[in-house]
Amino acid sequence: MLCPMLALRTDEPPRRAPALWRTMLNIDRGLVNLVGRLTVSGRIPAQLRGKPLLMTANHIGVFDAFVLMAACKRIGINPRFMLAGGILDAPVIGPALRVSGHLRVDRKIAATAVGQFAEAVEALKTTREPIIVYPEGRISHDPGLWPERGKTGAARLALAAGVPVIPISQWGAHEAVYWGTETVNGPADLLPLARSGLSAPLRRPKFRVHFGDPVDLSDVEPERPGAGVRAHAKIMQAITDGLVPLRAGELDRPRFHDPTRPTDTVSPWKPKSGS
């Protein structure tokens, strides 16, 4: 069973994604095809299309959002993202993303985050396009690039809105562009990204994205203490399970070495077979 779906008006036609966002997705698809080779597996069940839906993905590199966008476009959906406030405040791209309807999250400002969570719940209840969240909150620092422990926000969001969760597992996007640096303070900080990105079309990395089955949250009672933690564990395990076949032959460490990515945490989800 899936977590209970909200009652939806059947007389309201699905709203199309903003034209600007559809255009950006089309441009992105061309970029991803230029940089590497994309393979998509899995699907979104027909009964979930055009209805509120949360999608959760592992975070493996600077380029992986572009790969996710192209994968979603390939299966015929126009997702929105929950994005850090800094991205939405950036010149040029920030206004375009705001107009496209992406959701804002400012984790470091507690009072603001509470209000944004309530707004996200309401948006998730009424949207006709999936919303993508990175439960880890950052690119994994695990040496093997397995998912980090992550945060319970996505799980709590799904429970509060009462919507299904589709786990997305991805591999290969980390080969397109180096991690670089946590903050960008000048042109020098962009050089590693630029150099690695320019070489990617010559290497033609393989991008693999898998849309898993809806996570079964039927046994998680939202009102019970610890519900978010239990739901989060189920979601992260589903992402990890889908990731294993995508990275066959690389279960211990990625073949592609990124000298700029920190490796100072240990994933609690890493399969024993990959140890």
Contacts in CASP RR format, 6 or more apart in sequence:
PFRMAT RR
TARGET T0000
AUTHOR 0000-0000-0000
METHOD contacts of the structure
MODEL  1
MLCPMLALRTDEPPRRAPALWRTMLNIDRGLVNLVGRLTVSGRIPAQLRG
KPLLMTANHIGVFDAFVLMAACKRIGINPRFMLAGGILDAPVIGPALRVS
GHLRVDRKIAATAVGQFAEAVEALKTTREPIIVYPEGRISHDPGLWPERG
KTGAARLALAAGVPVIPISQWGAHEAVYWGTETVNGPADLLPLARSGLSA
PLRRPKFRVHFGDPVDLSDVEPERPGAGVRAHAKIMQAITDGLVPLRAGE
LDRPRFHDPTRPTDTVSPWKPKSGS
1 216 0 8 1.000
1 218 0 8 1.000
2 164 0 8 1.000
2 214 0 8 1.000
2 216 0 8 1.000
2 217 0 8 1.000
2 218 0 8 1.000
3 158 0 8 1.000
3 159 0 8 1.000
3 162 0 8 1.000
3 163 0 8 1.000
3 164 0 8 1.000
3 165 0 8 1.000
3 217 0 8 1.000
3 218 0 8 1.000
3 220 0 8 1.000
4 162 0 8 1.000
5 51 0 8 1.000
5 52 0 8 1.000
5 162 0 8 1.000
5 163 0 8 1.000
5 164 0 8 1.000
6 52 0 8 1.000
6 125 0 8 1.000
6 161 0 8 1.000
6 162 0 8 1.000
6 163 0 8 1.000
8 51 0 8 1.000
8 52 0 8 1.000
14 50 0 8 1.000
14 128 0 8 1.000
15 128 0 8 1.000
15 129 0 8 1.000
16 22 0 8 1.000
16 78 0 8 1.000
17 25 0 8 1.000
17 78 0 8 1.000
17 80 0 8 1.000
17 100 0 8 1.000
17 129 0 8 1.000
18 99 0 8 1.000
18 100 0 8 1.000
18 101 0 8 1.000
20 96 0 8 1.000
20 99 0 8 1.000
20 100 0 8 1.000
21 78 0 8 1.000
21 80 0 8 1.000
21 99 0 8 1.000
21 100 0 8 1.000
21 101 0 8 1.000
22 78 0 8 1.000
24 96 0 8 1.000
24 100 0 8 1.000
25 69 0 8 1.000
25 70 0 8 1.000
25 72 0 8 1.000
25 73 0 8 1.000
25 78 0 8 1.000
26 73 0 8 1.000
28 66 0 8 1.000
28 69 0 8 1.000
28 70 0 8 1.000
28 73 0 8 1.000
29 69 0 8 1.000
29 70 0 8 1.000
29 73 0 8 1.000
29 74 0 8 1.000
30 70 0 8 1.000
31 66 0 8 1.000
31 70 0 8 1.000
32 38 0 8 1.000
32 66 0 8 1.000
32 67 0 8 1.000
32 69 0 8 1.000
32 70 0 8 1.000
32 207 0 8 1.000
33 70 0 8 1.000
34 201 0 8 1.000
35 63 0 8 1.000
35 176 0 8 1.000
35 197 0 8 1.000
35 200 0 8 1.000
35 201 0 8 1.000
35 205 0 8 1.000
36 176 0 8 1.000
36 200 0 8 1.000
36 201 0 8 1.000
36 204 0 8 1.000
36 205 0 8 1.000
36 206 0 8 1.000
36 207 0 8 1.000
37 204 0 8 1.000
37 205 0 8 1.000
37 206 0 8 1.000
37 207 0 8 1.000
38 67 0 8 1.000
38 70 0 8 1.000
38 71 0 8 1.000
38 74 0 8 1.000
38 207 0 8 1.000
38 208 0 8 1.000
38 209 0 8 1.000
39 206 0 8 1.000
39 207 0 8 1.000
39 208 0 8 1.000
39 209 0 8 1.000
40 71 0 8 1.000
40 74 0 8 1.000
40 75 0 8 1.000
40 209 0 8 1.000
40 210 0 8 1.000
40 211 0 8 1.000
41 208 0 8 1.000
41 209 0 8 1.000
41 210 0 8 1.000
41 211 0 8 1.000
42 210 0 8 1.000
42 211 0 8 1.000
42 212 0 8 1.000
43 75 0 8 1.000
43 211 0 8 1.000
44 53 0 8 1.000
44 75 0 8 1.000
44 77 0 8 1.000
44 130 0 8 1.000
44 166 0 8 1.000
44 211 0 8 1.000
45 214 0 8 1.000
48 164 0 8 1.000
48 166 0 8 1.000
48 214 0 8 1.000
49 77 0 8 1.000
50 128 0 8 1.000
50 129 0 8 1.000
51 128 0 8 1.000
51 163 0 8 1.000
52 124 0 8 1.000
52 125 0 8 1.000
52 126 0 8 1.000
52 127 0 8 1.000
52 128 0 8 1.000
52 161 0 8 1.000
52 162 0 8 1.000
52 163 0 8 1.000
53 130 0 8 1.000
53 131 0 8 1.000
53 163 0 8 1.000
53 164 0 8 1.000
53 165 0 8 1.000
53 166 0 8 1.000
54 124 0 8 1.000
54 130 0 8 1.000
54 131 0 8 1.000
54 133 0 8 1.000
54 154 0 8 1.000
54 157 0 8 1.000
54 158 0 8 1.000
54 161 0 8 1.000
54 163 0 8 1.000
54 164 0 8 1.000
54 165 0 8 1.000
54 166 0 8 1.000
55 79 0 8 1.000
55 130 0 8 1.000
55 131 0 8 1.000
55 132 0 8 1.000
55 133 0 8 1.000
55 165 0 8 1.000
55 166 0 8 1.000
55 167 0 8 1.000
55 168 0 8 1.000
55 211 0 8 1.000
56 132 0 8 1.000
56 133 0 8 1.000
56 134 0 8 1.000
56 135 0 8 1.000
56 154 0 8 1.000
56 165 0 8 1.000
56 166 0 8 1.000
56 167 0 8 1.000
56 168 0 8 1.000
56 235 0 8 1.000
56 239 0 8 1.000
57 64 0 8 1.000
57 68 0 8 1.000
57 132 0 8 1.000
57 133 0 8 1.000
57 134 0 8 1.000
57 167 0 8 1.000
57 168 0 8 1.000
57 169 0 8 1.000
57 170 0 8 1.000
57 239 0 8 1.000
58 134 0 8 1.000
58 136 0 8 1.000
58 140 0 8 1.000
58 147 0 8 1.000
58 168 0 8 1.000
58 169 0 8 1.000
58 170 0 8 1.000
58 239 0 8 1.000
58 240 0 8 1.000
58 243 0 8 1.000
59 134 0 8 1.000
59 136 0 8 1.000
59 137 0 8 1.000
59 138 0 8 1.000
59 139 0 8 1.000
59 140 0 8 1.000
59 147 0 8 1.000
60 139 0 8 1.000
60 140 0 8 1.000
60 145 0 8 1.000
60 170 0 8 1.000
60 171 0 8 1.000
60 172 0 8 1.000
60 173 0 8 1.000
60 174 0 8 1.000
61 139 0 8 1.000
61 173 0 8 1.000
61 174 0 8 1.000
61 177 0 8 1.000
61 179 0 8 1.000
62 139 0 8 1.000
62 176 0 8 1.000
62 177 0 8 1.000
62 178 0 8 1.000
62 179 0 8 1.000
62 180 0 8 1.000
62 193 0 8 1.000
63 173 0 8 1.000
63 174 0 8 1.000
63 176 0 8 1.000
63 177 0 8 1.000
64 170 0 8 1.000
64 173 0 8 1.000
64 174 0 8 1.000
65 81 0 8 1.000
66 173 0 8 1.000
67 170 0 8 1.000
67 172 0 8 1.000
67 173 0 8 1.000
67 176 0 8 1.000
67 207 0 8 1.000
67 209 0 8 1.000
68 79 0 8 1.000
68 132 0 8 1.000
68 168 0 8 1.000
68 170 0 8 1.000
68 209 0 8 1.000
69 79 0 8 1.000
70 207 0 8 1.000
71 168 0 8 1.000
71 170 0 8 1.000
71 207 0 8 1.000
71 209 0 8 1.000
71 211 0 8 1.000
72 78 0 8 1.000
72 79 0 8 1.000
72 130 0 8 1.000
72 132 0 8 1.000
75 211 0 8 1.000
77 129 0 8 1.000
77 130 0 8 1.000
78 129 0 8 1.000
79 129 0 8 1.000
79 130 0 8 1.000
79 131 0 8 1.000
79 132 0 8 1.000
80 100 0 8 1.000
80 101 0 8 1.000
80 102 0 8 1.000
80 103 0 8 1.000
80 127 0 8 1.000
80 129 0 8 1.000
80 130 0 8 1.000
80 131 0 8 1.000
80 132 0 8 1.000
81 102 0 8 1.000
81 103 0 8 1.000
81 131 0 8 1.000
81 132 0 8 1.000
81 133 0 8 1.000
82 102 0 8 1.000
82 103 0 8 1.000
82 104 0 8 1.000
82 105 0 8 1.000
82 120 0 8 1.000
82 131 0 8 1.000
82 132 0 8 1.000
82 133 0 8 1.000
82 134 0 8 1.000
83 97 0 8 1.000
83 102 0 8 1.000
83 103 0 8 1.000
83 104 0 8 1.000
83 105 0 8 1.000
84 105 0 8 1.000
84 106 0 8 1.000
84 107 0 8 1.000
85 104 0 8 1.000
85 105 0 8 1.000
85 106 0 8 1.000
87 93 0 8 1.000
87 94 0 8 1.000
87 97 0 8 1.000
88 94 0 8 1.000
88 97 0 8 1.000
88 98 0 8 1.000
88 102 0 8 1.000
88 104 0 8 1.000
103 116 0 8 1.000
103 119 0 8 1.000
103 120 0 8 1.000
103 123 0 8 1.000
103 131 0 8 1.000
104 116 0 8 1.000
105 113 0 8 1.000
105 116 0 8 1.000
105 120 0 8 1.000
106 112 0 8 1.000
106 113 0 8 1.000
106 116 0 8 1.000
107 113 0 8 1.000
117 153 0 8 1.000
117 156 0 8 1.000
117 157 0 8 1.000
117 160 0 8 1.000
120 131 0 8 1.000
120 157 0 8 1.000
121 157 0 8 1.000
121 160 0 8 1.000
121 161 0 8 1.000
123 131 0 8 1.000
124 131 0 8 1.000
124 157 0 8 1.000
124 158 0 8 1.000
124 161 0 8 1.000
124 163 0 8 1.000
125 161 0 8 1.000
125 162 0 8 1.000
125 163 0 8 1.000
130 166 0 8 1.000
132 168 0 8 1.000
133 153 0 8 1.000
133 154 0 8 1.000
133 157 0 8 1.000
134 154 0 8 1.000
135 147 0 8 1.000
135 150 0 8 1.000
135 151 0 8 1.000
135 153 0 8 1.000
135 154 0 8 1.000
135 155 0 8 1.000
135 232 0 8 1.000
135 235 0 8 1.000
135 236 0 8 1.000
135 239 0 8 1.000
136 147 0 8 1.000
136 148 0 8 1.000
136 149 0 8 1.000
136 150 0 8 1.000
136 151 0 8 1.000
137 148 0 8 1.000
137 150 0 8 1.000
137 151 0 8 1.000
138 148 0 8 1.000
139 179 0 8 1.000
139 261 0 8 1.000
140 146 0 8 1.000
140 147 0 8 1.000
140 148 0 8 1.000
140 265 0 8 1.000
140 267 0 8 1.000
141 148 0 8 1.000
141 261 0 8 1.000
141 262 0 8 1.000
141 263 0 8 1.000
141 264 0 8 1.000
141 265 0 8 1.000
142 148 0 8 1.000
142 263 0 8 1.000
142 265 0 8 1.000
142 266 0 8 1.000
142 267 0 8 1.000
142 270 0 8 1.000
143 253 0 8 1.000
143 263 0 8 1.000
143 266 0 8 1.000
144 252 0 8 1.000
144 253 0 8 1.000
144 254 0 8 1.000
144 263 0 8 1.000
144 267 0 8 1.000
144 270 0 8 1.000
145 174 0 8 1.000
145 253 0 8 1.000
145 254 0 8 1.000
146 240 0 8 1.000
146 243 0 8 1.000
146 267 0 8 1.000
146 269 0 8 1.000
146 270 0 8 1.000
147 236 0 8 1.000
147 239 0 8 1.000
147 240 0 8 1.000
147 243 0 8 1.000
147 267 0 8 1.000
147 269 0 8 1.000
148 265 0 8 1.000
148 267 0 8 1.000
149 236 0 8 1.000
149 265 0 8 1.000
149 267 0 8 1.000
149 268 0 8 1.000
149 269 0 8 1.000
150 232 0 8 1.000
150 236 0 8 1.000
151 232 0 8 1.000
152 228 0 8 1.000
152 229 0 8 1.000
152 231 0 8 1.000
152 232 0 8 1.000
153 228 0 8 1.000
153 232 0 8 1.000
154 165 0 8 1.000
154 232 0 8 1.000
154 235 0 8 1.000
155 165 0 8 1.000
155 228 0 8 1.000
155 229 0 8 1.000
155 231 0 8 1.000
155 232 0 8 1.000
155 234 0 8 1.000
155 235 0 8 1.000
156 227 0 8 1.000
156 228 0 8 1.000
156 231 0 8 1.000
158 164 0 8 1.000
158 165 0 8 1.000
158 217 0 8 1.000
158 231 0 8 1.000
158 235 0 8 1.000
159 217 0 8 1.000
159 220 0 8 1.000
159 222 0 8 1.000
159 227 0 8 1.000
159 228 0 8 1.000
159 231 0 8 1.000
160 222 0 8 1.000
162 222 0 8 1.000
164 214 0 8 1.000
164 215 0 8 1.000
165 214 0 8 1.000
165 215 0 8 1.000
165 217 0 8 1.000
165 235 0 8 1.000
166 211 0 8 1.000
166 212 0 8 1.000
166 213 0 8 1.000
166 214 0 8 1.000
166 215 0 8 1.000
167 212 0 8 1.000
167 215 0 8 1.000
167 235 0 8 1.000
167 238 0 8 1.000
167 239 0 8 1.000
167 242 0 8 1.000
168 209 0 8 1.000
168 210 0 8 1.000
168 211 0 8 1.000
168 212 0 8 1.000
168 239 0 8 1.000
169 209 0 8 1.000
169 210 0 8 1.000
169 212 0 8 1.000
169 239 0 8 1.000
169 240 0 8 1.000
169 241 0 8 1.000
169 242 0 8 1.000
169 243 0 8 1.000
169 246 0 8 1.000
170 207 0 8 1.000
170 208 0 8 1.000
170 209 0 8 1.000
170 210 0 8 1.000
170 243 0 8 1.000
170 246 0 8 1.000
171 207 0 8 1.000
171 208 0 8 1.000
171 243 0 8 1.000
171 246 0 8 1.000
171 247 0 8 1.000
171 250 0 8 1.000
172 205 0 8 1.000
172 206 0 8 1.000
172 207 0 8 1.000
172 208 0 8 1.000
172 256 0 8 1.000
173 205 0 8 1.000
173 207 0 8 1.000
174 254 0 8 1.000
174 256 0 8 1.000
174 258 0 8 1.000
174 261 0 8 1.000
175 200 0 8 1.000
175 203 0 8 1.000
175 205 0 8 1.000
175 256 0 8 1.000
176 196 0 8 1.000
176 197 0 8 1.000
176 200 0 8 1.000
176 205 0 8 1.000
176 207 0 8 1.000
177 193 0 8 1.000
177 196 0 8 1.000
177 197 0 8 1.000
177 200 0 8 1.000
178 192 0 8 1.000
178 193 0 8 1.000
178 195 0 8 1.000
178 196 0 8 1.000
178 197 0 8 1.000
178 258 0 8 1.000
178 259 0 8 1.000
178 260 0 8 1.000
178 261 0 8 1.000
179 258 0 8 1.000
179 260 0 8 1.000
179 261 0 8 1.000
179 262 0 8 1.000
180 189 0 8 1.000
180 192 0 8 1.000
180 193 0 8 1.000
180 260 0 8 1.000
180 261 0 8 1.000
181 189 0 8 1.000
181 192 0 8 1.000
181 260 0 8 1.000
183 189 0 8 1.000
184 190 0 8 1.000
192 260 0 8 1.000
196 258 0 8 1.000
205 256 0 8 1.000
208 246 0 8 1.000
210 242 0 8 1.000
210 243 0 8 1.000
210 245 0 8 1.000
210 246 0 8 1.000
212 238 0 8 1.000
212 242 0 8 1.000
213 238 0 8 1.000
215 231 0 8 1.000
215 234 0 8 1.000
215 235 0 8 1.000
215 238 0 8 1.000
216 234 0 8 1.000
217 231 0 8 1.000
217 234 0 8 1.000
220 227 0 8 1.000
220 228 0 8 1.000
220 230 0 8 1.000
220 231 0 8 1.000
220 234 0 8 1.000
221 227 0 8 1.000
236 269 0 8 1.000
237 269 0 8 1.000
239 269 0 8 1.000
240 269 0 8 1.000
240 270 0 8 1.000
240 271 0 8 1.000
244 251 0 8 1.000
244 271 0 8 1.000
244 273 0 8 1.000
247 254 0 8 1.000
251 271 0 8 1.000
251 273 0 8 1.000
251 274 0 8 1.000
252 274 0 8 1.000
252 275 0 8 1.000
END
